[in-house]
């Protein structure tokens, strides 16, 4: 059944029209901690394999020790033009979506001072990095479905009295109860109904013999922007160390649409039977807005035991986020009884929900090695371990006036995180070859493996959500293939990179439960982007 994670704080006076609640799930943590691949053109053209290299405005975000590689100061900016395309597949049906986005991936400044003694140089820098872009548009369609979201809602609503779902002059179930909002919305829009003689048992629209199809679309927008303050030193040209302090700014918007159309459904009847055969169509809309700020700290080193070899390692703490979230849901419905001209239609809305919570994102560990082949070539290899299984969430506590009084560990959500996720592995490979003293050619490959545990990866196990959006995505493997050119003239440089991204995931309008397999769409993203970096060294 759907795990109810909504609790209502009692609000008095002028606050009574604004619901204040807690409504998180482990899916929220997964949505906000997606991995991405953004940075300078040189960084991206070599697959991001810079743990052992440094000397790049994006690389110091992966390994702060890379700032100590700088021999001079630098200022630079990177721009990204991204052409996005996604296909959603179900058996026999494919839906396509596309959009074009323009980003500023990175800009920053690094200053370097020459010293006397064992520490030969000391460097410091301030950089902005678009760490994650959430922008995505996907859709899918399934026919026939063989089940219905309404039946799932009916299943987890069973046991709740219909009167508790009904609005009265002095009673608003969104404000005055702790009932799951999706149950209230579904009952208000006749998606679930009580059969004859029952006051706490519900039927959805689907039954044996019903013919139905389903359609879904998801629009995601937003970002994680990182502002990094880094400093480090070069010790005898053998050890390069660095420390970074990061401040993250997060914004995530998720807009979803899910509809079902069915004939021979069990639609509402005001007769004694409660339900009767008929036709039904409905669309569920959701809009969720999440924003937050957080901070993290990172430390890294690069060792150069011989001229031809560099070894790097770094550790990045979790980002400790304070998050605010709001959402609203609505249903458009249309129903007609068989052999009747009477049509039941309308639109129902939830109240607007808002709440606060805390998130501790995953730890990240990087190791890398690079071979410097004379003055002509560099080959680098990175391995990253991301500890998704170690994420934790906290929910806010409120007083009677709706003010946050503290936070408590959300143990049941943290248990879900540990069940749904596994620690992920990322591998990055880069090659740079100096064609002439001024021109360099680069190639790269970056693969990010799934963070979903094998038990849940196929989408057949029940996954709990919160609020009125029961949908979720499960990421699979993401591959990046990159190629670029760099040109130096005097103290200026210009780098241009092409990036091809292929990402696999599955989109689920709602969870499978028991023996019921909900529809799912296999999503394939094929994005092509061009990244331009311009900079000046002095």
C-alpha positions in Angstrom: 0.0 0.0 0.0 1.0 3.6 -0.3 2.9 4.7 2.8 1.1 7.7 4.3 3.8 10.3 5.2 1.6 13.3 5.5 0.8 14.8 8.9 -1.0 18.0 9.4 -0.1 20.7 11.9 -3.0 22.4 13.6 -3.1 26.0 12.4 -5.2 28.7 13.9 -6.5 32.0 12.9 -5.4 33.5 9.6 -3.1 30.5 8.9 -6.0 28.1 8.7 -6.3 28.5 4.9 -2.7 27.4 4.3 -1.8 23.8 5.1 1.5 23.1 6.7 2.6 19.5 6.5 5.4 17.0 6.2 5.3 14.9 3.0 8.6 13.4 1.9 9.7 10.1 0.6 12.9 8.4 -0.3 12.1 9.3 -3.9 12.5 13.0 -3.1 16.1 12.3 -2.0 16.8 10.4 -5.2 15.4 13.2 -7.4 17.6 15.8 -5.8 20.9 13.8 -5.8 21.0 12.9 -9.5 24.5 12.8 -10.9 25.4 15.0 -13.9 28.4 15.9 -16.0 29.1 19.7 -16.4 32.2 21.8 -16.5 34.8 23.5 -18.6 35.3 22.4 -22.2 38.7 20.9 -21.5 37.3 19.1 -18.4 34.4 17.6 -20.3 36.4 16.8 -23.5 38.6 14.4 -21.3 35.6 12.8 -19.7 36.1 14.6 -16.4 39.2 12.4 -15.6 41.0 15.1 -13.7 41.5 13.7 -10.3 45.2 13.3 -10.9 45.6 16.3 -13.2 44.1 19.5 -11.8 44.9 22.9 -13.2 41.3 23.4 -14.4 38.5 25.6 -13.1 36.1 22.5 -13.0 38.7 20.0 -11.9 39.2 21.7 -8.5 35.6 20.9 -7.8 36.4 17.2 -8.2 39.8 17.3 -6.4 40.7 20.5 -4.6 44.3 19.5 -4.7 44.2 20.4 -8.4 44.4 24.1 -7.5 48.0 23.6 -6.4 49.0 22.6 -9.9 48.5 26.2 -11.1 51.7 28.1 -11.9 49.9 31.3 -12.6 46.5 33.0 -12.1 43.5 32.4 -14.3 40.1 33.7 -15.1 37.6 31.9 -17.3 34.0 31.1 -18.3 32.3 28.2 -20.0 29.0 28.1 -22.0 26.9 25.1 -22.9 24.4 24.7 -25.7 22.4 21.4 -25.1 20.1 19.7 -27.6 18.0 17.2 -25.6 15.9 14.3 -27.1 14.1 11.6 -25.2 12.0 8.6 -26.2 9.6 6.8 -24.0 8.7 3.2 -25.0 6.1 0.7 -23.9 5.2 -2.4 -25.9 4.4 -1.2 -29.5 4.3 2.5 -28.6 7.0 5.2 -28.7 6.6 8.8 -27.6 9.3 11.4 -28.3 10.2 14.8 -26.7 12.9 17.3 -27.4 14.0 20.7 -26.2 17.1 23.0 -26.4 18.8 24.6 -23.4 21.6 27.1 -22.9 23.7 27.1 -19.7 26.7 28.8 -18.1 28.5 25.8 -16.9 31.3 27.5 -15.0 33.1 30.7 -14.4 35.8 31.5 -11.9 39.1 32.9 -10.8 42.3 31.3 -9.4 45.1 33.3 -8.0 48.7 32.0 -7.4 51.5 33.4 -5.3 55.1 32.1 -5.5 56.7 31.4 -2.2 60.2 30.6 -0.8 60.7 27.3 1.0 59.3 23.8 0.8 55.9 25.2 -0.3 56.7 26.6 -3.7 53.3 28.1 -4.5 50.1 28.9 -2.7 46.8 29.2 -4.7 43.3 30.2 -4.0 40.2 30.4 -6.1 36.5 31.2 -6.3 34.4 29.3 -8.8 30.8 28.8 -9.9 29.8 25.4 -11.2 26.5 24.2 -12.7 26.8 20.9 -10.8 23.5 19.4 -11.9 20.9 20.4 -14.5 17.5 18.8 -13.9 16.1 19.9 -17.2 14.3 17.0 -18.9 11.1 16.4 -20.8 9.8 12.8 -21.2 6.5 11.1 -22.0 5.1 7.7 -22.7 1.8 5.9 -23.6 0.6 2.4 -22.8 -2.3 0.4 -24.3 -3.8 -1.8 -23.0 -2.9 -1.2 -19.4 -4.6 -4.0 -17.6 -4.9 -2.1 -14.3 -5.5 1.5 -13.1 -4.0 4.0 -10.7 -7.5 4.4 -9.2 -7.4 0.7 -8.1 -4.1 1.4 -6.3 -5.5 4.4 -4.6 -8.6 2.4 -3.5 -6.4 -0.3 -2.1 -4.5 2.0 0.3 -7.6 4.1 1.1 -9.5 1.0 2.4 -10.3 1.3 6.1 -10.9 5.1 6.0 -14.5 6.2 6.5 -16.0 8.0 3.5 -17.3 10.8 5.8 -13.6 11.5 6.7 -12.9 12.2 3.0 -15.9 14.5 2.5 -15.9 18.2 2.8 -18.4 19.9 5.2 -18.9 23.5 6.2 -16.5 23.3 9.1 -14.4 20.4 8.0 -11.7 20.3 5.3 -10.0 16.9 5.2 -6.8 18.4 3.7 -6.4 20.6 6.8 -8.3 18.8 9.5 -7.1 15.2 9.1 -3.9 13.2 8.5 -5.4 11.3 5.6 -3.3 10.9 2.5 -4.0 13.7 0.1 -4.2 11.5 -2.9 -7.1 9.6 -1.3 -9.0 12.8 -0.6 -8.4 14.1 -4.2 -9.4 10.7 -5.8 -12.6 10.5 -3.7 -13.5 14.1 -4.4 -13.2 13.5 -8.2 -15.0 10.1 -8.2 -11.9 8.1 -9.1 -12.6 5.8 -6.1 -16.1 5.0 -4.8 -17.7 3.0 -2.1 -19.8 0.0 -3.2 -23.3 -0.7 -1.8 -23.5 -0.9 1.9 -19.8 0.0 2.5 -18.6 3.1 4.2 -14.9 2.3 4.4 -14.2 0.1 1.4 -13.4 1.5 -2.1 -13.4 0.4 -5.7 -11.3 2.0 -8.5 -12.5 2.4 -12.0 -10.9 -0.7 -13.4 -12.3 -4.2 -13.3 -12.0 -7.4 -15.3 -13.0 -6.7 -18.9 -12.2 -3.0 -18.7 -10.3 -1.7 -21.7 -8.0 1.2 -20.9 -5.0 3.1 -22.0 -2.7 5.5 -20.2 -0.5 8.5 -21.1 2.1 10.3 -19.0 4.4 13.3 -19.4 7.0 14.7 -17.0 8.6 18.1 -17.3 11.5 18.7 -14.9 13.4 22.0 -14.5 16.0 23.3 -12.1 19.6 23.0 -11.1 22.2 22.5 -8.4 24.6 25.5 -8.5 27.9 25.2 -6.6 29.9 28.1 -5.3 33.4 26.8 -4.4 36.1 28.4 -2.3 39.3 26.6 -2.7 42.9 27.0 -1.5 46.0 24.8 -1.7 49.7 24.5 -2.0 52.5 22.9 -4.0 55.1 21.2 -1.8 58.4 20.7 -3.6 56.6 19.8 -6.9 55.9 16.4 -5.3 52.7 16.9 -3.3 49.8 19.1 -4.3 47.1 19.6 -1.7 43.9 21.5 -1.6 40.9 22.2 0.6 37.5 23.3 -0.7 34.4 24.7 0.9 31.3 24.6 -1.2 27.9 26.3 -0.9 25.1 24.8 -3.0 21.9 26.5 -4.3 19.2 24.0 -5.3 16.0 24.4 -7.2 13.9 21.6 -8.6 10.5 21.8 -10.3 8.6 18.7 -11.3 5.4 19.0 -13.3 3.6 15.7 -14.2 0.5 14.7 -16.2 -1.1 11.3 -16.1 -4.3 10.3 -17.7 -6.4 7.2 -18.2 -9.2 6.5 -20.6 -11.3 3.4 -20.3 -14.6 1.8 -21.4 -16.7 -0.6 -19.4 -15.3 1.0 -16.2 -17.0 1.1 -12.7 -18.2 4.7 -12.6 -20.0 6.5 -9.8 -23.7 6.0 -9.5 -26.0 7.8 -7.0 -28.2 4.7 -7.0 -28.0 2.1 -4.2 -25.5 0.1 -6.1 -22.8 2.8 -5.6 -21.1 2.0 -8.9 -22.2 1.0 -12.4 -20.7 0.2 -15.8 -19.7 3.2 -18.0 -16.9 5.1 -19.6 -14.4 7.2 -17.8 -11.6 9.6 -18.5 -9.5 11.5 -16.1 -6.2 13.4 -15.9 -4.1 13.9 -12.8 -1.8 17.0 -12.7 0.9 17.7 -10.2 3.2 20.6 -9.7 6.0 20.4 -7.1 8.6 23.1 -6.4 11.7 22.3 -4.2 14.4 24.8 -3.2 17.2 24.7 -0.7 20.7 25.6 0.2 23.5 23.5 1.6 27.2 23.3 2.3 30.0 20.7 2.0 33.7 20.4 2.4 36.3 18.5 0.3 40.0 17.7 0.5 42.3 16.2 -2.0 45.9 15.6 -2.9 47.9 14.9 -6.1 51.3 13.1 -5.9 53.9 13.3 -8.6 56.5 10.6 -7.7 58.1 10.9 -11.1 57.7 13.3 -14.0 55.6 10.9 -16.0 53.1 9.9 -13.4 50.5 11.6 -11.2 48.3 10.0 -8.7 45.3 11.8 -7.2 42.7 11.2 -4.5 39.9 13.3 -3.0 37.0 13.0 -0.6 33.9 15.1 -0.6 31.6 15.3 2.3 27.9 15.1 2.0 26.1 18.3 1.3 23.9 19.2 4.3 20.7 20.8 2.8 17.9 22.7 4.3 15.0 22.3 2.0 11.6 23.9 1.5 9.0 22.2 -0.7 5.5 22.9 -2.0 3.0 21.2 -4.2 -0.5 21.2 -5.6 -2.5 18.5 -7.4 -5.6 18.5 -9.4 -7.9 16.1 -11.4 -10.0 16.7 -14.4 -12.6 13.9 -14.7 -15.4 12.9 -17.2 -17.7 9.9 -16.7 -20.8 8.6 -18.3 -22.9 5.6 -17.4 -23.7 3.0 -20.0 -27.0 3.6 -21.8 -27.3 7.1 -20.2 -26.8 10.6 -21.5 -25.9 11.9 -18.1 -22.3 13.0 -17.9 -20.4 13.6 -14.6 -17.5 15.9 -15.1 -15.5 18.6 -13.3 -12.2 19.6 -11.8 -10.9 19.1 -8.2 -7.9 20.7 -6.6 -6.0 20.0 -3.5 -5.0 22.8 -1.1 -1.4 24.0 -1.6 1.0 22.1 0.6 4.3 23.3 1.9 6.8 21.8 4.3 10.4 21.7 5.3 13.0 18.9 5.6 16.7 18.2 5.7 18.8 16.1 3.4 22.3 14.7 3.8 23.5 13.9 0.3 26.0 11.0 -0.5 29.7 11.0 0.3 32.0 11.0 -2.8 35.4 9.4 -3.1 37.7 9.8 -6.1 41.0 8.2 -7.1 42.8 8.7 -10.3 46.1 8.3 -12.2 47.5 10.1 -15.1 50.5 9.4 -17.4 52.3 12.4 -18.9 54.0 11.2 -22.1 56.7 13.8 -22.7 55.3 17.1 -24.0 52.9 15.5 -26.4 50.2 13.4 -24.6 48.3 12.8 -21.4 46.3 9.7 -20.5 44.1 9.8 -17.4 41.8 7.4 -15.6 39.4 8.1 -12.7 37.2 6.0 -10.4 34.5 7.5 -8.3 32.5 5.9 -5.5 29.2 7.6 -4.5 27.7 6.4 -1.3 23.9 6.8 -2.0 23.1 4.1 0.5 24.4 6.5 3.3 22.0 9.4 2.5 19.7 10.5 5.3 16.6 12.7 5.7 15.1 14.6 8.6 11.5 15.9 8.9 10.5 19.2 10.5 8.6 19.5 13.7 6.0 22.3 14.0 4.2 24.1 16.7 0.5 24.9 16.7 1.2 28.1 14.7 3.0 26.3 11.9 6.5 27.4 12.9 9.4 25.0 12.6 10.6 24.0 16.1 13.2 21.4 15.1 13.9 18.3 13.1 13.8 14.6 13.7 15.4 11.7 12.0 13.0 10.1 9.4 13.9 6.5 10.2 11.3 5.0 7.9 12.4 7.1 5.0 16.1 6.3 5.7 15.2 2.6 5.7 13.6 3.1 2.3 16.7 4.8 1.0 18.8 1.9 2.1 16.3 -0.5 0.5 16.0 1.3 -2.8 19.6 2.3 -3.4 23.1 0.9 -3.8 26.4 2.7 -3.8 27.3 3.8 -7.4 30.4 3.6 -9.4 31.5 6.1 -12.0 34.5 5.7 -14.4 36.1 8.5 -16.4 38.8 8.2 -19.1 40.6 11.1 -20.9 43.2 11.6 -23.6 44.9 14.8 -24.7 47.4 15.1 -27.6 49.2 18.3 -28.4 49.1 18.5 -32.2 51.1 21.7 -32.3 52.4 24.0 -29.5 49.1 25.9 -29.8 46.6 23.2 -30.7 45.5 20.2 -28.6 43.0 17.4 -29.5 41.1 15.6 -26.8 38.9 12.5 -26.3 36.9 11.3 -23.3 34.5 8.7 -21.9 32.4 8.9 -18.8 30.1 6.2 -17.5 27.8 6.5 -14.5 26.3 3.3 -13.3 23.0 2.9 -11.6 22.4 3.7 -8.0 19.2 1.6 -7.7 19.5 -1.7 -5.9 19.0 -4.9 -8.0 15.8 -5.8 -6.0 14.1 -2.6 -7.1 15.7 -1.9 -10.5 13.1 -3.8 -12.5 10.2 -1.8 -11.0 8.3 -4.8 -9.8 8.6 -4.1 -6.1 6.4 -1.6 -4.3 8.0 1.8 -3.9 6.5 4.4 -1.6 5.8 7.9 -2.6 4.3 10.9 -0.8 1.9 13.7 -1.7 -0.4 13.5 -4.8 2.3 12.6 -7.3 2.7 8.8 -7.3 5.2 8.8 -10.2 8.9 8.2 -10.0 11.9 7.4 -12.2 14.6 4.8 -11.7 18.0 5.7 -13.3 20.0 3.0 -15.1 23.4 3.6 -16.9 24.4 7.0 -18.3 27.2 7.2 -20.9 29.1 10.3 -22.2 31.4 10.3 -25.2 33.3 13.5 -25.7 35.7 15.1 -28.2 37.3 18.5 -28.2 39.9 20.9 -29.4 41.9 23.5 -27.5 43.8 26.6 -28.8 46.2 28.8 -27.0 47.3 32.3 -28.2 49.5 34.4 -26.0 47.9 34.2 -22.5 44.4 33.5 -23.9 42.9 30.1 -24.5 39.7 28.8 -26.2 38.4 25.3 -25.9 35.5 23.7 -27.8 34.0 20.3 -26.9 31.2 18.1 -28.3 29.4 15.9 -25.8 27.1 13.0 -26.6 25.0 11.7 -23.7 23.0 8.5 -23.7 21.0 7.8 -20.5 18.6 5.0 -19.7 15.9 5.1 -17.1 12.4 3.8 -16.4 9.4 6.0 -15.7 6.7 4.7 -13.5 3.3 6.5 -13.2 2.7 4.7 -10.0 4.2 1.7 -8.2 3.5 -2.0 -8.7 2.1 -3.6 -5.6 1.2 -7.1 -4.6 0.7 -9.1 -7.8 -0.3 -6.0 -9.7 2.2 -4.7 -12.3 1.7 -1.0 -13.0 2.6 0.4 -16.4 6.2 1.6 -17.0 8.0 3.4 -19.8 11.6 2.7 -20.9 13.2 6.1 -21.3 16.2 6.7 -23.5 17.8 10.2 -23.6 20.1 11.2 -26.4 21.5 14.6 -25.8 24.1 16.5 -27.9 25.8 19.5 -26.5 28.6 21.9 -27.4 30.7 23.6 -24.7 32.9 26.6 -25.3 35.4 27.9 -22.7 37.3 31.1 -22.9 40.0 32.2 -20.4 43.0 34.3 -19.7 46.1 33.3 -17.7 48.3 35.9 -16.1 
